[in-house]
């Protein structure tokens, strides 16, 4: 893909940007299915609040115990080629402070790695049914990227997470960017991982980057995830009715008359409420302006 070039950095972070662990799971799968080596890790003392993101005690196979500190790391493919698109990875925990310095450090490393494009992955809790395809908002602040890949430009104003800060720093440094956000049903996002949303993000990542993206067994996991929610909802009449209402709304959005607005509205509603899902089924947020 000419819009993002052949050396694309893909980023996702645990925390505010990661409903249902969908985005971080996507990066984890890419890392597991490929061969990567660390290039740079941020100093945790500079960027993390240990009362908020505490270090963990972990045991190894021989019974030894050690501390694992919160981290953010950029990784490169062990074997780089001149043909085809390759993916670099940036992942970790969303930092608690000094976001501008944090972003500058990683963008400097990206420039040293000759990164030609930057894609952020996020997931948000939304008023959507688990029974329908997971929608992914695909946007960019870069006009050339929008034109070549058919992406949107967000009109959102309000609080943002570290992904937006990194995107801004990358664009300022001359690295074209794109952002992918999956909509995760709010009534399950806080309780279980959402492999169906992870699969949707990876599908869209392949579309915009042109890279060959592995999925492993995600299709099977996504089907099992959906079936488990079906089973739980079957014993709850109120939940069953609520899901039916969400299905009707989604089907209306997916009609030709509504194309273009639905995903953008959900994305902006999510950001306006600070990344939190609805307080109860049927919460009615104000409509977002048309893009």
N, C-alpha and C positions, 0 to 999 in steps of 0.2 A: 504494500500500500504506500503510494508516494506521499500521502498526507502526513504519515507518521514515520516514514522511513523504514529501515531494516533493523534498527537496534532500538527496541522499544522497552522502556522501563514500566513495569506494572506494579502498582502499589495498593496495599490494603492495610488497615490498622484495626487492632482490637479496640473496643470501646464504643463511643458515640456513633461511629460510622458503620457499625457492624451488627445490625439486627439479625437475630437468628444465626449468628456466626457465619453468615453466607459469604461475605467478602473474604474474611480471613481464611475460611475453609478453601476458597478458590485458590488463594496463594499457596496454602499448604499443599494442595494437590499438585499444583504446578511444580513445587519444590520436590515433592516425593517422586514424581514421575520423570523428573529430569536430573541432570548432574550439575550441581551448582557449587560455587565456592564463595565465601564471604569476601567482600571488597572493603567494606567499612562499616563499623558499628559506632553509634553515638555513645558518648560517655554518659552513663545513667545518672551520675552525680549532678550533671548539669541540667537535665531535662525532666526527671521524674520525681514525684512526691511519694516517698515510700510509705507514708500513712494512707495514701490513696491506692497506690499500686505497690503492694508489699513484695519483697523478695520471698522466694519459696525455698523450703528445704526439700531436696530430692535425694533419692537413694540410687546407687548404681547396681549393676548386676552382682557385684561382689560384696554388697552390704555397706559400702562406703556412703557417707552422707556429705552433701555440700550445699552451698547456697546458690540459687539461680536468680540473678538480678533481672529486672525488667530491661528490655532491650529494643532497639530498632536497628535493623541491619539491611544493607544493600548487598545483593548477591549477583554474580555474573555466571553465565554458562561456562562450564569447564572447557568446552570446545567451541570456539567461535568460527563461523564460516563467512564467506563473502556472498554466498547466495542464499536467498530466502530470508524471512524475517525471524529474528531471534528475540527472546524475551529475557530481560534482566528483571530482578524482583526486589522490591523494597517493602519490608513488613516489620511489624512489631507492635508495641503498645503506644497508643496516643500519648504524647508527652503532656506534662502538666504545666510547663512554663517555658519561656524563651522560644516561642514558636518561630519567630523570624530567624533567629540564629540556627535553630534546628533545620529549618527548610533550606537556609543558605548552605549549610554544611553538605546536605545531601545533593543539592543541585550542583554544587562544585564538583562533587564526586561523579555525578552523572555526566557533566561536561568532560571530565578527564576520561571517562569511559566512552566518549563519542556517542552518547545516547542521542538518537534522532527524534524520538517521540516519547510521550509520557501519558500513561492511561491509569486513572485511579478507579478503584472498585469500591463501592459502598452498598449498603443495604439498609432499608428503612421500614419501620412498621407502618402498615397502611390498612385502610378499610377495603381489603380485597379478599376474595374467597380462595381457599387452598385448592379448590377443584378446577380452577381455570389455569391456563398458561401464566407463568410468572412474567409480568411486564417489567421491562428495564428502560429507565429513562437514560437516553444517550445524548450527551450534550458537549459543547465545547465553547470556549471563549475565543477561539482562533477561527477567523473567518474562512481561511483556506481549508481548514479541517472540516468545518461545517459544510462547505460547498462540495468538497470531494467525497465525503462520507455520508452526506445527508443527515447531519446531526442538528440538534436544536441549540438555541442560546437561551439560557435561563434569564428570567426577569426577576428572580427572587432577590429580596433585600432582607437581611436579618442575620442572626447568629450562624456561624459556620464551624466546621471541624478542621482538623489538621489537613485533610485532603485538599480543601479549598486553599489553604495557605501554601501548600506545596505546589498546587497547580498555578497559583499566581506567581510564585517565585520562578517556576520553570518557564512560564510564558515570558516573564521579564528577561530571563536569560537567553531567550530565543529558541527554547524547546517547545514545539507544538504539543498541545495537550488535548485529551478527551476524558470525559467522566462518565462512568456507567454506574447506575444505581438500581438495584433490584427492589421491587415491592414485596415485602414479606407479610403475610396475614398477621395482624396484630394479636389475634387471640391464640397464636402458637409461638410467636417470635421470641417471647421471653422465657420459654420453657424447654424447647428442644432445638438442636441444630436443624437447619432448613436446606437439605440437599437439593430440593427442587429449585430453590433460588440460586444456589451455587451453580447448578447446571446451566441456568439461564444466563448468569453472568459470564460463564466460560464460553457459551455459544456466541454471545454478543462480542466478547473479547476477540474471538477468532474472526468475526465479521469485520471489526474495525482495524485490527492489526495485520491481518493477512497471515499470521503465524499458525502453525499446526498446533492446536491446543488439546491436550489429553483430557479425557473425561473419566477414565478408569471405570468403576462400577457405579457411577453416579445415577445412571438411568434406573437401575434396579433399586438403589437407595431412595430415589425420589418417589418411585411407585410405592415402596413400602411405607414411606413417610406419609403420603397421601392416604393410603389405606388405613394407617393407624389413627389418623385424625377422623376419618369417616367412621371408624368403629367407636371412637370416643363420643362423637357427636350423635351417633344413633341412640345413645342412652339419655340424651338431653334434648327435650323437645324445644326448649327456648333457643339453644344453640343451633339446632337444626333449622329452625325458622329464620334465625339471624343469617346463617350461611346462605339460605335460599334467597333472602333479600339482597345479599351481596352479589350473588350470582346474577340476579336480574339487573342490578346496576351495572355490573361488568359487561353483561351482554349488550346492554344499551350503549355503553361506551365504545364497545367494539364494532358497533354498527357503522356503515359507511358515513352516515350523517354526523357521527361524533368523532371521526378520526382526527388525531393530532392533539386533542386537548386532555384526554384522561390521565395519561401518565404524568404530564407536566403539572396538572392540578394536584395530583397526589404528592408529587415531589415537593412542591411549594407548601402544601398544607403541613407536611411532615416537618419541614425546616422551621416553619413559623411556630410550631409547638415545641421547638427545642429538641427534637429527636425523640420525644416521648410518644407512645401510641395513644389512642383514644382512651379516656378514662372509663368509658363504658360503651357497649355496643350501641351504634346509632348516633354517636356524637356528630354534631353538624358543624363543621368548620366553615368559615366564609370562603366563597369560591375564589380561586386564583385568577388573575387577569390572563387573558389569552395572549399566547406568545406571538 
